[in-house]
């Protein structure tokens, strides 16, 4: 469930302890807020109905996952589809002990606990928590124990006549089925057993077999955790039926008004006492300087020592815990843009305008005058080329490259003028001013050199072979 966590804390030994002590704590608000972490409340009665006598500062302490791999203790265990149910192995006292471990159970998310068996166990949930199975993990056994009413009553079942050292009991990942697998060791060999509970509860649960439940931290009359009431639907503890697979668990979420419990100390702040205000840690001074992207007219925030607990969704935040809102400065130092950026922009604009001017001069034919005046200006000659008129072809092959065609048969059209061959010849014929003197007809000759005859067919060898 959201916000509820169990953890083991290593603490320095007190006057009555020789070694460092391990103590179990719980949180209902992701470890934030004023309540933060606190010790587990021990049960008042043991599994036999007798009063539990606890000396000193007494609380319940549970073995974690690391103890399961090192010391073969069953760890505190829950599954999302068994709402609010937790099984664990541990002891009551001032700290966690490797001796006198018993098996405990909670059905309200760890707020209250019951002792359900003497000695340590390994366990598993099935049928959304409607089936609980456990076995002795401290010594070889021939039986398992199971409960169909969330620990109100327990039944034993002998699965073998030869003791088995049970290592674990598992089920499919969702823990909604009713078939389990148990494995262990006997005479050095690992064995597996299948446990089928489908015949024990044959009736499917109906609407009257369910109840609503809202988790809470037990502090005060409100039930809000992380700023909201989450209403769950789960089977009644004594209902003799099995849960359908598709049954919806969360029925509704109601958001609560914000209180002091929805806030925790921000970075660099701490509470000197549990219920005290959040004060700066020694030597820490929160910065009030505006961020680099702070623009005039905008605002930025500066912490006053508080922030929402991670995952909290309460409504109507308290103004006294809200961060301070400060207006961004109007000077250039407030992030409105750097001087270097403006200079670069002006240079780019000047270069762009210069390129446009040069291209314009080249197209109007005025660029040669600038070239004569400024000898250092070196540009390609092709930049100085200009067209003389519509009746003149440029002295290049550009018209052929661009697919210009001359069609003598094209109909006259004012919108599409076409030059005929005679007009082209008149426009391109050299005039007398083109040459210093006109060439004379007798300058040319009608004699054309004659080529030798090709070799005979029998002598022709295109490959040049000697054979």
Order of alpha helices (4+ residues) and beta strands (2+ residues): beta-beta-beta-beta-alpha-beta-beta-beta-beta-beta-beta-beta-beta-beta-beta-beta-beta-beta-beta-beta-beta-beta-beta-beta-alpha-alpha-alpha-alpha
